[in-house]
């Protein structure tokens, strides 16, 4: 079940990343249709295909997100159940002397909080670890990242092909020029 949850998470994330690409394609198609004399039927058909693709990707993403949620919660509950049984069994085997020193309420409270944290790890924490495993792949400003010709440069050129002709240093992310 863990494998199904992780695979569903990766697929749902990949599908979510496809939406900006499809929307960029729709904008590119619209710009091409405006600049080139074509029939309205061709323009409408191209945009309907892109809209259908976006809808299909969102439906598939939702499907895999449901799989991810269901199976990660299932794993979390099964692990929590197993740990609760082991915890209860351990408490039953402890000596009376131990129980005289430690309050039963403290044992139950601490045990249940820890077990709930473990259960929640599978439903949320494990997914976050998978999603953040490759979060920081490259570091630097825009020009440095473009010079590396890595993932940032590829994604930038796909999303902003018209900015490729700008001279180095003309795009400074996060800063605005004052007039």
VENCORPE-V102063 format. One record per run of one state. SS is the DSSP state (hx for helix, st for strand, lp for the rest). FROM is the first residue (numbers start at 1). LEN is the number of residues. If there is no record, write none. Layout:
SS	FROM	LEN
SS	FROM	LEN
//
This chain:
lp	1	1
hx	2	34
lp	36	4
hx	40	54
lp	94	2
hx	96	6
lp	102	2
hx	104	29
lp	133	9
hx	142	7
lp	149	2
hx	151	9
lp	160	1
hx	161	3
lp	164	16
//
